């Protein structure tokens, strides 16, 4: 299981704005079908993961600090992100059936 960290003030702000805690959002990393993207922002590499946490689609933005995932933000996934997740999941299941 990966290790997580976050700024407590940012977590509280995120909970007020998006109604999801970073602790709950970290469950997305248990989803075997999650999607990952790499985003370059200024001189920092950020990662975006879309997946399910407690049966809810969640999008998490984070950085890596050695082997620790530092969560920056978490929110419910947009319709487009959910559709992308589902298309990828069904595409993988079709590949396994061939």
Order of alpha helices (4+ residues) and beta strands (2+ residues): beta-alpha-alpha-beta-beta-beta-beta-alpha
